[in-house]
Amino acid sequence: METTNPVFLICYLGIITISLFLYSKRDRTSFSKINLSGITYNKIYTVVIPLAVILIGTALRLYKLTKIPEGLHQDEASIGYEAYILSEFGMDRDGNRYPIYPITYGSGGGSPLMIYLNAVTTFLFGSNVLTLRALPAFLGVLTLVVTFFVIKTLSHESILVSDSAISIQYVTGEFLWLPLVSLCIVSFCPWHIMLSRWSLDSNTTPFWVLLAMLVFVIASTKQKESTAFDNIGTLFKSRDRKKRESLRAADSKATFLYALSAFLYALCLYSYGAATFVIPVHLILMCFIFTKSKRMTAFQVFCGVLVFAIFTAPLFVFYVINFLDLPEVITPFFTITKFTAKRSVFASGSGILLAIGKNLFTIIKNLTYGDSSEQILNYIPGFPPFYAFTFPMTLLGIVISVIRAKRGELIDLVMHSLFLPALLFGLFVEEDITRMVLIFIPVIYYLARGFIFVVGEFVTVEKEAPSSIKHYAAILAKSVTPLLLIVATLLFCRSYFNDFNDLSAEAYMPGYGQACAYADKCVSEQSTIYSTYEHVSAPFMVALYYTKTSPKAFLQTVHYKDPNAEFRIADSFTHFRFGLPDDMNENAVTYLDDGSIFILHKTQLDILNNAPGYNPEAYVIKSFGNFIVIKAGN
């Protein structure tokens, strides 16, 4: 893809340039108004194709879910273990009973919504890799559906109140193609495919935000329908004041849906820390947009604020306790905990301008050619979140959307209400592709908006072409844009499903968890399991998850390298010691004969082969992926 991206980029730049030229030459005054209520579309485009795209997107998110990625990342293991002990013992690994916010590594690392939802699935279906990854995969699939309906509903509402000249082509592009193109982008982009296939708290945030947005928009349509004749109020005399007020009253269904949306937005704050800053600003902008357009009443704003405040209150208390260093709140039913270490990712001090510039550069990198310094968890070299060659199309979509927002187009105002606070947040935080999770939602729309504009210009030429040559040239030109995206998706899928396990072996540690579980079953009460620290990260967390160690046993035996570190890493618990003995090269055989068990990476076999007195036939050696377990024979 490194060689393909420049070629595709040149094609996109050429197509965009031509489409802008065609737009500048087109006569835009000839469009006539049309009757929207009389427009119908073939169900092939409104049902069959969207359903087919969703099914393909579902397959990409579920295929070999437990095998690709192979192994388990430390953060997945942390969420999985926390969910297991909460469902089984009613406490987290620090001994807190049903904490409002599990502190996991000490300064966070696993947001409560993901942990508690996993606790439910663990209780119902058991604790394993499938149940751990099924939740983000399932919500990832639902995200495709919700994205389609969010864009479709907003497009429909925008068309109905648009002041622009409306043609059948315009309505087709907005109502039919814009939702479908947005669906295709989120279904096939590397960013969303990859995040749906492993369990991290931020990976489910797009679903909750989009679901809350959808309910909010549906509420506005209910309110607008109930006050559709509001302007008739001006026809009534002063004595009919009560009648006019009744027309302007808040619709009960709309009020309920606004309250439900407020609850869902509150859940977003529990899904990922970044939402704590972005969502409140987004909601303020949304309330302003929808009250100004008479789609939301002051009473509905009050109800929404009240619901949002009630359901975010525990989280707010948690932040106050940690910010002011107050005592924990401990009750028989729940705990409001306190971090063991403070963590700041915000730019501040004399270097704030440099930090902002660096964060902006990181954002641009992740939206263009990708950031190779990122963990392989979210990025395959050559396949940025939305493919490198599509960025000019995204940039075009942003420009178009800004112009439309100035005209008051509802869909663009809504997308800006999320994009702007997400961008502002990204400028002041140590940005990476995970923290950018909220900004990617409007970027999907901007990219789709660019596609619609470019293809729309060629469709105009196709329909008005005086010669067959221009007609077929326009068809070819409009086909290139989606065709290149399809080719890029096929190349990404080939790379991801064939090569990703090799690329991500350091991050997911394939076989290590199974090796820990096997060693734990074999070790005697007085013996020790010595685990390598080569090619692993926070191995204690993976060992905890796979051995299903009880939280009480863990608390009684755990030893942290630094209990006050930003991320607490245990170097031992129960039988496990993470790190090989200093004298292993000389005394490996002595350790084995005394009943100790070694977990080594396959590259470390020479340590044993070169140890004095070592005879491989005298010991049991089991392989688990990239790791091996060595113990004395029976």
C-alpha positions as semicolon CSV with decimal commas, in nm:
position;residue;x (nm);y (nm);z (nm)
1;M;0,000;0,000;0,000
2;E;0,302;0,230;0,043
3;T;0,334;0,249;-0,337
4;T;-0,040;0,243;-0,406
5;N;-0,127;0,539;-0,181
6;P;0,058;0,802;-0,394
7;V;-0,107;0,674;-0,712
8;F;-0,452;0,678;-0,554
9;L;-0,380;1,022;-0,408
10;I;-0,295;1,165;-0,751
11;C;-0,619;1,017;-0,889
12;Y;-0,824;1,174;-0,610
13;L;-0,658;1,512;-0,648
14;G;-0,725;1,503;-1,022
15;I;-1,089;1,406;-0,979
16;I;-1,144;1,674;-0,713
17;T;-0,984;1,940;-0,933
18;I;-1,204;1,848;-1,229
19;S;-1,519;1,841;-1,015
20;L;-1,441;2,189;-0,877
21;F;-1,391;2,315;-1,233
22;L;-1,725;2,164;-1,339
23;Y;-1,894;2,323;-1,040
24;S;-1,757;2,666;-1,131
25;K;-1,896;2,634;-1,484
26;R;-2,233;2,484;-1,398
27;D;-2,552;2,690;-1,418
28;R;-2,695;2,653;-1,068
29;T;-2,993;2,883;-1,122
30;S;-3,184;2,638;-1,340
31;F;-3,286;2,411;-1,053
32;S;-3,656;2,412;-0,984
33;K;-3,826;2,339;-0,657
34;I;-3,974;1,992;-0,620
35;N;-4,238;1,835;-0,402
36;L;-4,050;1,630;-0,145
37;S;-4,356;1,436;-0,036
38;G;-4,390;1,287;-0,383
39;I;-4,039;1,140;-0,401
40;T;-3,994;0,767;-0,366
41;Y;-3,685;0,556;-0,410
42;N;-3,621;0,200;-0,508
43;K;-3,579;-0,021;-0,203
44;I;-3,264;-0,162;-0,361
45;Y;-3,088;0,159;-0,263
46;T;-3,267;0,231;0,063
47;V;-3,282;-0,122;0,208
48;V;-3,103;-0,393;0,010
49;I;-2,766;-0,223;-0,048
50;P;-2,741;-0,077;0,306
51;L;-2,827;-0,419;0,447
52;A;-2,563;-0,584;0,225
53;V;-2,300;-0,331;0,338
54;I;-2,390;-0,392;0,704
55;L;-2,363;-0,769;0,654
56;I;-2,018;-0,733;0,496
57;G;-1,914;-0,496;0,773
58;T;-2,042;-0,748;1,028
59;A;-1,832;-1,023;0,872
60;L;-1,521;-0,804;0,885
61;R;-1,577;-0,749;1,257
62;L;-1,662;-1,107;1,355
63;Y;-1,444;-1,324;1,130
64;K;-1,192;-1,515;1,348
65;L;-1,256;-1,268;1,630
66;T;-1,068;-1,471;1,891
67;K;-0,779;-1,557;1,656
68;I;-0,715;-1,219;1,491
69;P;-0,562;-1,058;1,687
70;E;-0,402;-1,369;1,833
71;G;-0,344;-1,346;2,207
72;L;-0,463;-1,081;2,449
73;H;-0,347;-0,726;2,509
74;Q;-0,274;-0,616;2,866
75;D;-0,562;-0,364;2,862
76;E;-0,801;-0,631;2,740
77;A;-0,684;-0,859;3,020
78;S;-0,729;-0,577;3,272
79;I;-1,088;-0,512;3,164
80;G;-1,162;-0,885;3,145
81;Y;-1,020;-0,960;3,490
82;E;-1,199;-0,665;3,649
83;A;-1,525;-0,780;3,489
84;Y;-1,470;-1,137;3,607
85;I;-1,406;-1,055;3,973
86;L;-1,689;-0,800;3,983
87;S;-1,934;-1,061;3,851
88;E;-1,792;-1,339;4,070
89;F;-1,683;-1,162;4,390
90;G;-1,848;-0,819;4,375
91;M;-1,519;-0,631;4,411
92;D;-1,236;-0,494;4,199
93;R;-0,870;-0,595;4,227
94;D;-0,815;-0,329;4,495
95;G;-1,086;-0,482;4,713
96;N;-1,343;-0,207;4,651
97;R;-1,705;-0,316;4,636
98;Y;-1,868;-0,218;4,305
99;P;-1,660;0,096;4,247
100;I;-1,815;0,383;4,052
101;Y;-1,486;0,408;3,865
102;P;-1,245;0,111;3,895
103;I;-0,894;0,257;3,922
104;T;-0,738;-0,057;3,762
105;Y;-0,369;0,035;3,714
106;G;-0,389;0,307;3,979
107;S;-0,450;0,613;3,763
108;G;-0,719;0,458;3,547
109;G;-0,686;0,249;3,236
110;G;-1,035;0,104;3,211
111;S;-1,355;0,308;3,207
112;P;-1,651;0,180;3,409
113;L;-1,907;0,130;3,132
114;M;-1,694;-0,119;2,942
115;I;-1,598;-0,304;3,260
116;Y;-1,953;-0,336;3,394
117;L;-2,101;-0,437;3,058
118;N;-1,833;-0,704;3,039
119;A;-1,924;-0,809;3,394
120;V;-2,277;-0,874;3,271
121;T;-2,165;-1,077;2,967
122;T;-1,915;-1,263;3,186
123;F;-2,191;-1,351;3,434
124;L;-2,413;-1,475;3,150
125;F;-2,162;-1,648;2,922
126;G;-1,847;-1,700;3,127
127;S;-1,505;-1,537;3,117
128;N;-1,313;-1,601;2,797
129;V;-1,166;-1,419;2,500
130;L;-1,486;-1,453;2,297
131;T;-1,711;-1,287;2,555
132;L;-1,443;-1,021;2,613
133;R;-1,425;-0,923;2,245
134;A;-1,787;-0,992;2,156
135;L;-1,904;-0,670;2,322
136;P;-1,698;-0,422;2,114
137;A;-1,763;-0,633;1,803
138;F;-2,138;-0,638;1,862
139;L;-2,152;-0,266;1,939
140;G;-1,926;-0,206;1,640
141;V;-2,183;-0,373;1,416
142;L;-2,462;-0,169;1,574
143;T;-2,255;0,143;1,511
144;L;-2,291;0,080;1,138
145;V;-2,670;0,073;1,169
146;V;-2,684;0,379;1,394
147;T;-2,450;0,577;1,167
148;F;-2,677;0,510;0,870
149;F;-2,989;0,629;1,051
150;V;-2,820;0,932;1,209
151;I;-2,709;1,062;0,869
152;K;-3,036;0,963;0,703
153;T;-3,249;1,140;0,964
154;L;-3,033;1,451;0,967
155;S;-3,022;1,459;0,586
156;H;-3,399;1,438;0,565
157;E;-3,445;1,715;0,820
158;S;-3,186;1,934;0,648
159;I;-3,359;1,898;0,312
160;L;-3,697;1,993;0,455
161;V;-3,570;2,322;0,598
162;S;-3,305;2,401;0,337
163;D;-3,310;2,746;0,177
164;S;-3,103;2,621;-0,117
165;A;-3,242;2,551;-0,462
166;I;-3,361;2,192;-0,459
167;S;-3,347;1,952;-0,751
168;I;-3,423;1,583;-0,771
169;Q;-3,049;1,522;-0,809
170;Y;-2,976;1,722;-0,495
171;V;-3,238;1,537;-0,292
172;T;-3,116;1,202;-0,422
173;G;-2,761;1,284;-0,318
174;E;-2,860;1,409;0,027
175;F;-3,131;1,165;0,124
176;L;-3,023;0,849;-0,056
177;W;-2,648;0,858;-0,119
178;L;-2,515;1,055;0,178
179;P;-2,633;0,798;0,439
180;L;-2,519;0,510;0,219
181;V;-2,173;0,657;0,153
182;S;-2,131;0,734;0,525
183;L;-2,227;0,375;0,602
184;C;-1,971;0,242;0,353
185;I;-1,695;0,460;0,499
186;V;-1,749;0,350;0,859
187;S;-1,802;-0,013;0,751
188;F;-1,479;-0,041;0,553
189;C;-1,234;0,206;0,711
190;P;-0,938;0,048;0,895
191;W;-1,001;0,258;1,206
192;H;-1,342;0,115;1,288
193;I;-1,270;-0,240;1,176
194;M;-0,965;-0,261;1,402
195;L;-1,121;-0,102;1,711
196;S;-1,423;-0,336;1,685
197;R;-1,201;-0,643;1,709
198;W;-1,036;-0,593;2,049
199;S;-1,158;-0,483;2,388
200;L;-1,061;-0,133;2,499
201;D;-1,292;0,110;2,676
202;S;-1,268;0,381;2,409
203;N;-1,358;0,134;2,135
204;T;-1,728;0,140;2,221
205;T;-1,753;0,520;2,264
206;P;-1,853;0,589;1,898
207;F;-2,159;0,369;1,942
208;W;-2,282;0,546;2,255
209;V;-2,224;0,894;2,112
210;L;-2,399;0,813;1,783
211;L;-2,688;0,641;1,960
212;A;-2,737;0,941;2,188
213;M;-2,720;1,172;1,887
214;L;-2,977;0,963;1,697
215;V;-3,226;0,971;1,985
216;F;-3,168;1,347;2,022
217;V;-3,241;1,407;1,652
218;I;-3,549;1,181;1,655
219;A;-3,676;1,378;1,955
220;S;-3,635;1,699;1,755
221;T;-3,842;1,558;1,469
222;K;-4,121;1,467;1,711
223;Q;-4,114;1,815;1,860
224;K;-4,108;1,978;1,518
225;E;-4,406;1,771;1,402
226;S;-4,606;1,865;1,710
227;T;-4,537;2,236;1,650
228;A;-4,554;2,227;1,272
229;F;-4,834;2,481;1,275
230;D;-4,661;2,709;1,522
231;N;-4,651;2,989;1,267
232;I;-5,031;2,980;1,250
233;G;-5,023;3,127;1,599
234;T;-4,947;3,464;1,449
235;L;-5,289;3,454;1,282
236;F;-5,473;3,435;1,611
237;K;-5,593;3,743;1,791
238;S;-5,459;3,839;2,134
239;R;-5,758;3,672;2,297
240;D;-5,632;3,340;2,157
241;R;-5,305;3,354;2,353
242;K;-5,372;3,018;2,523
243;K;-5,428;2,855;2,186
244;R;-5,094;2,988;2,057
245;E;-4,916;2,869;2,371
246;S;-5,063;2,522;2,333
247;L;-4,922;2,502;1,983
248;R;-4,578;2,589;2,118
249;A;-4,593;2,344;2,410
250;A;-4,337;2,069;2,451
251;D;-4,449;1,741;2,298
252;S;-4,451;1,463;2,560
253;K;-4,292;1,203;2,330
254;A;-4,021;1,447;2,228
255;T;-3,956;1,537;2,592
256;F;-3,919;1,170;2,684
257;L;-3,679;1,112;2,395
258;Y;-3,473;1,418;2,489
259;A;-3,449;1,282;2,843
260;L;-3,348;0,940;2,706
261;S;-3,085;1,107;2,490
262;A;-2,952;1,289;2,799
263;F;-2,920;0,953;2,975
264;L;-2,730;0,806;2,680
265;Y;-2,502;1,108;2,665
266;A;-2,438;1,057;3,037
267;L;-2,333;0,699;2,962
268;C;-2,080;0,838;2,714
269;L;-1,893;0,999;3,004
270;Y;-1,861;0,656;3,164
271;S;-1,734;0,503;2,839
272;Y;-1,410;0,701;2,804
273;G;-1,234;0,985;2,982
274;A;-1,212;1,209;2,674
275;A;-1,593;1,225;2,662
276;T;-1,593;1,403;2,999
277;F;-1,467;1,718;2,829
278;V;-1,607;1,686;2,477
279;I;-1,966;1,574;2,539
280;P;-2,080;1,860;2,769
281;V;-1,960;2,122;2,516
282;H;-2,120;1,922;2,234
283;L;-2,449;1,913;2,425
284;I;-2,447;2,287;2,493
285;L;-2,401;2,352;2,121
286;M;-2,672;2,098;2,033
287;C;-2,922;2,261;2,270
288;F;-2,843;2,602;2,122
289;I;-2,888;2,475;1,764
290;F;-3,215;2,296;1,830
291;T;-3,377;2,562;2,050
292;K;-3,289;2,831;1,797
293;S;-3,458;2,627;1,523
294;K;-3,766;2,574;1,744
295;R;-3,704;2,200;1,767
296;M;-3,650;2,206;2,141
297;T;-3,823;2,398;2,418
298;A;-3,674;2,550;2,732
299;F;-3,861;2,290;2,937
300;Q;-3,704;2,008;2,736
301;V;-3,360;2,160;2,784
302;F;-3,428;2,171;3,158
303;C;-3,540;1,806;3,163
304;G;-3,235;1,699;2,966
305;V;-2,996;1,890;3,192
306;L;-3,162;1,740;3,499
307;V;-3,136;1,382;3,370
308;F;-2,777;1,436;3,257
309;A;-2,683;1,584;3,595
310;I;-2,845;1,300;3,790
311;F;-2,674;1,020;3,602
312;T;-2,332;1,189;3,588
313;A;-2,341;1,292;3,956
314;P;-2,152;0,981;4,082
315;L;-1,880;1,042;3,825
316;F;-1,868;1,410;3,917
317;V;-1,825;1,318;4,286
318;F;-1,547;1,079;4,186
319;Y;-1,361;1,357;4,003
320;V;-1,412;1,601;4,293
321;I;-1,274;1,349;4,542
322;N;-0,966;1,293;4,330
323;F;-0,912;1,658;4,240
324;L;-0,947;1,785;4,599
325;D;-0,782;1,479;4,754
326;L;-1,086;1,398;4,968
327;P;-1,149;1,063;5,144
328;E;-1,306;0,778;4,952
329;V;-1,678;0,709;4,985
330;I;-1,726;0,353;5,105
331;T;-2,070;0,195;5,145
332;P;-2,191;-0,166;5,165
333;F;-2,327;-0,135;4,811
334;F;-2,073;0,074;4,616
335;T;-1,748;0,265;4,648
336;I;-1,633;0,598;4,511
337;T;-1,263;0,534;4,489
338;K;-0,955;0,749;4,465
339;F;-0,662;0,706;4,228
340;T;-0,336;0,590;4,384
341;A;-0,146;0,825;4,153
342;K;-0,233;1,138;3,960
343;R;-0,200;1,145;3,587
344;S;-0,206;1,452;3,366
345;V;-0,214;1,443;2,988
346;F;-0,300;1,811;2,943
347;A;-0,063;2,064;2,792
348;S;0,029;2,338;3,039
349;G;0,309;2,567;3,151
350;S;0,563;2,750;2,941
351;G;0,569;2,482;2,672
352;I;0,196;2,491;2,605
353;L;0,225;2,644;2,256
354;L;0,481;2,384;2,151
355;A;0,259;2,108;2,292
356;I;-0,046;2,242;2,104
357;G;0,152;2,247;1,780
358;K;0,272;1,892;1,840
359;N;-0,081;1,771;1,914
360;L;-0,215;1,939;1,600
361;F;0,057;1,769;1,397
362;T;-0,039;1,433;1,550
363;I;-0,406;1,489;1,461
364;I;-0,316;1,576;1,102
365;K;-0,087;1,273;1,077
366;N;-0,358;1,036;1,194
367;L;-0,604;1,186;0,946
368;T;-0,362;1,164;0,655
369;Y;-0,082;0,912;0,620
370;G;-0,098;0,764;0,970
371;D;0,143;0,766;1,261
372;S;0,394;0,482;1,255
373;S;0,487;0,556;1,615
374;E;0,141;0,446;1,724
375;Q;0,092;0,102;1,869
376;I;0,009;-0,162;1,615
377;L;-0,323;-0,201;1,799
378;N;-0,482;0,076;1,594
379;Y;-0,267;0,121;1,288
380;I;-0,111;-0,097;1,019
381;P;0,168;0,075;0,824
382;G;0,028;0,186;0,491
383;F;-0,334;0,186;0,611
384;P;-0,420;0,504;0,806
385;P;-0,764;0,527;0,972
386;F;-0,940;0,645;0,654
387;Y;-0,669;0,562;0,398
388;A;-0,408;0,826;0,313
389;F;-0,539;0,915;-0,033
390;T;-0,886;1,012;0,094
391;F;-0,769;1,312;0,300
392;P;-0,812;1,567;0,016
393;M;-1,171;1,445;-0,013
394;T;-1,216;1,490;0,362
395;L;-1,069;1,840;0,343
396;L;-1,307;1,924;0,060
397;G;-1,596;1,793;0,269
398;I;-1,492;2,011;0,563
399;V;-1,487;2,322;0,344
400;I;-1,828;2,237;0,195
401;S;-1,969;2,164;0,540
402;V;-1,845;2,495;0,679
403;I;-2,015;2,679;0,391
404;R;-2,335;2,484;0,448
405;A;-2,321;2,550;0,824
406;K;-2,306;2,925;0,756
407;R;-2,632;2,880;0,566
408;G;-2,778;2,706;0,871
409;E;-2,790;2,348;0,734
410;L;-2,889;2,132;1,031
411;I;-2,672;1,828;0,959
412;D;-2,359;2,038;0,928
413;L;-2,429;2,233;1,246
414;V;-2,475;1,905;1,434
415;M;-2,149;1,758;1,304
416;H;-1,958;2,077;1,384
417;S;-2,097;2,066;1,738
418;L;-1,898;1,745;1,791
419;F;-1,599;1,819;1,570
420;L;-1,507;2,153;1,726
421;P;-1,492;2,045;2,094
422;A;-1,316;1,720;1,994
423;L;-1,057;1,920;1,799
424;L;-1,013;2,169;2,084
425;F;-0,973;1,885;2,332
426;G;-0,715;1,723;2,105
427;L;-0,506;2,038;2,091
428;F;-0,460;2,048;2,468
429;V;-0,412;1,676;2,532
430;E;-0,126;1,443;2,449
431;E;-0,304;1,325;2,138
432;D;-0,298;0,978;1,992
433;I;-0,529;0,773;1,775
434;T;-0,719;0,639;2,078
435;R;-0,798;0,983;2,221
436;M;-0,909;1,094;1,873
437;V;-1,202;0,853;1,886
438;L;-1,463;1,132;1,902
439;I;-1,321;1,344;1,621
440;F;-1,343;1,051;1,380
441;I;-1,726;1,054;1,395
442;P;-1,774;1,388;1,214
443;V;-1,477;1,309;0,989
444;I;-1,681;1,018;0,848
445;Y;-1,949;1,268;0,750
446;Y;-1,698;1,515;0,602
447;L;-1,546;1,243;0,386
448;A;-1,892;1,137;0,269
449;R;-1,980;1,498;0,197
450;G;-1,672;1,529;-0,025
451;F;-1,765;1,210;-0,210
452;I;-2,120;1,332;-0,272
453;F;-1,999;1,664;-0,410
454;V;-1,743;1,514;-0,648
455;V;-1,965;1,236;-0,778
456;G;-2,259;1,478;-0,804
457;E;-2,072;1,704;-1,044
458;F;-1,994;1,413;-1,276
459;V;-2,355;1,294;-1,253
460;T;-2,463;1,637;-1,375
461;V;-2,231;1,610;-1,675
462;E;-2,351;1,255;-1,737
463;K;-2,715;1,363;-1,753
464;E;-2,654;1,679;-1,959
465;A;-2,371;1,555;-2,185
466;P;-2,434;1,647;-2,550
467;S;-2,226;1,354;-2,677
468;S;-2,186;0,991;-2,585
469;I;-1,810;1,041;-2,531
470;K;-1,868;1,296;-2,255
471;H;-2,149;1,084;-2,118
472;Y;-1,934;0,773;-2,074
473;A;-1,632;0,977;-1,961
474;A;-1,845;1,117;-1,679
475;I;-1,960;0,766;-1,582
476;L;-1,597;0,649;-1,573
477;A;-1,485;0,951;-1,369
478;K;-1,759;0,914;-1,107
479;S;-1,680;0,541;-1,078
480;V;-1,312;0,594;-1,000
481;T;-1,382;0,751;-0,660
482;P;-1,565;0,454;-0,499
483;L;-1,361;0,200;-0,696
484;L;-1,032;0,312;-0,543
485;L;-1,187;0,295;-0,197
486;I;-1,302;-0,062;-0,264
487;V;-0,954;-0,160;-0,384
488;A;-0,796;-0,005;-0,075
489;T;-1,039;-0,195;0,148
490;L;-0,952;-0,525;-0,021
491;L;-0,580;-0,455;0,023
492;F;-0,633;-0,368;0,388
493;C;-0,835;-0,685;0,454
494;R;-0,567;-0,897;0,290
495;S;-0,298;-0,738;0,506
496;Y;-0,500;-0,743;0,828
497;F;-0,630;-1,099;0,812
498;N;-0,303;-1,247;0,682
499;D;-0,026;-1,041;0,840
500;F;-0,162;-0,871;1,148
501;N;-0,085;-1,148;1,395
502;D;0,283;-1,136;1,302
503;L;0,288;-0,756;1,316
504;S;0,113;-0,741;1,653
505;A;0,281;-1,031;1,837
506;E;0,462;-0,795;2,076
507;A;0,134;-0,625;2,174
508;Y;-0,097;-0,926;2,206
509;M;0,156;-1,182;2,333
510;P;0,000;-1,489;2,163
511;G;0,023;-1,799;2,380
512;Y;0,141;-1,622;2,694
513;G;-0,192;-1,639;2,875
514;Q;-0,235;-2,010;2,801
515;A;0,121;-2,071;2,920
516;C;0,042;-1,896;3,250
517;A;-0,278;-2,099;3,297
518;Y;-0,093;-2,427;3,229
519;A;0,193;-2,339;3,466
520;D;-0,053;-2,238;3,737
521;K;-0,221;-2,579;3,719
522;C;0,111;-2,764;3,734
523;V;0,286;-2,572;4,013
524;S;0,300;-2,719;4,362
525;E;0,198;-2,520;4,669
526;Q;0,555;-2,433;4,769
527;S;0,701;-2,383;4,421
528;T;0,743;-2,074;4,205
529;I;0,658;-1,985;3,847
530;Y;0,926;-1,764;3,692
531;S;0,802;-1,573;3,391
532;T;1,010;-1,400;3,129
533;Y;0,985;-1,026;3,071
534;E;1,100;-1,059;2,712
535;H;0,841;-0,976;2,443
536;V;0,568;-0,915;2,702
537;S;0,407;-0,608;2,854
538;A;0,251;-0,599;3,204
539;P;0,254;-0,982;3,208
540;F;0,100;-0,993;3,556
541;M;-0,227;-0,866;3,409
542;V;-0,248;-1,139;3,147
543;A;-0,155;-1,401;3,408
544;L;-0,430;-1,275;3,639
545;Y;-0,693;-1,300;3,369
546;Y;-0,602;-1,648;3,247
547;T;-0,550;-1,802;3,593
548;K;-0,871;-1,646;3,733
549;T;-0,693;-1,569;4,059
550;S;-0,933;-1,451;4,328
551;P;-0,902;-1,084;4,426
552;K;-0,841;-1,179;4,789
553;A;-0,548;-1,404;4,696
554;F;-0,414;-1,131;4,471
555;L;-0,441;-0,861;4,739
556;Q;-0,273;-1,081;5,000
557;T;0,026;-1,167;4,781
558;V;0,075;-0,888;4,525
559;H;0,393;-0,684;4,522
560;Y;0,409;-0,377;4,300
561;K;0,735;-0,251;4,161
562;D;0,625;0,098;4,263
563;P;0,287;0,126;4,440
564;N;0,277;0,501;4,370
565;A;0,365;0,482;4,002
566;E;0,130;0,627;3,743
567;F;0,071;0,271;3,623
568;R;0,119;0,011;3,893
569;I;0,292;-0,299;3,761
570;A;0,312;-0,609;3,980
571;D;0,634;-0,809;3,979
572;S;0,481;-1,096;4,177
573;F;0,160;-1,247;4,313
574;T;0,076;-1,596;4,449
575;H;0,318;-1,838;4,273
576;F;0,420;-1,598;3,996
577;R;0,744;-1,406;3,978
578;F;0,780;-1,183;3,672
579;G;1,141;-1,176;3,572
580;L;1,389;-1,462;3,559
581;P;1,633;-1,531;3,847
582;D;1,964;-1,343;3,820
583;D;2,158;-1,668;3,841
584;M;1,943;-1,864;3,600
585;N;2,224;-1,913;3,345
586;E;2,423;-2,107;3,603
587;N;2,149;-2,264;3,817
588;A;1,854;-2,325;3,585
589;V;1,866;-2,700;3,647
590;T;1,867;-2,647;4,025
591;Y;1,554;-2,434;4,003
592;L;1,377;-2,691;3,786
593;D;1,473;-2,981;4,010
594;D;1,337;-2,790;4,311
595;G;0,994;-2,774;4,142
596;S;1,011;-2,429;3,988
597;I;0,848;-2,370;3,650
598;F;0,979;-2,138;3,379
599;I;0,777;-1,948;3,119
600;L;1,010;-1,837;2,841
601;H;0,979;-1,679;2,500
602;K;1,081;-1,920;2,226
603;T;1,386;-1,704;2,153
604;Q;1,520;-1,778;2,504
605;L;1,564;-2,154;2,471
606;D;1,941;-2,109;2,451
607;I;1,939;-2,005;2,817
608;L;1,840;-2,359;2,907
609;N;2,037;-2,535;2,636
610;N;2,356;-2,369;2,761
611;A;2,281;-2,421;3,131
612;P;2,520;-2,662;3,307
613;G;2,373;-3,011;3,344
614;Y;2,061;-2,941;3,139
615;N;1,912;-3,244;2,961
616;P;1,592;-3,162;2,769
617;E;1,475;-3,525;2,791
618;A;1,455;-3,496;3,170
619;Y;1,200;-3,216;3,162
620;V;0,852;-3,148;3,026
621;I;0,840;-2,873;2,763
622;K;0,507;-2,739;2,639
623;S;0,469;-2,483;2,362
624;F;0,197;-2,214;2,360
625;G;0,224;-1,985;2,061
626;N;0,546;-1,786;2,101
627;F;0,602;-1,909;2,457
628;I;0,714;-2,231;2,621
629;V;0,667;-2,377;2,969
630;I;0,945;-2,590;3,119
631;K;0,900;-2,801;3,431
632;A;1,049;-3,110;3,587
633;G;0,923;-3,444;3,463
634;N;0,677;-3,648;3,668
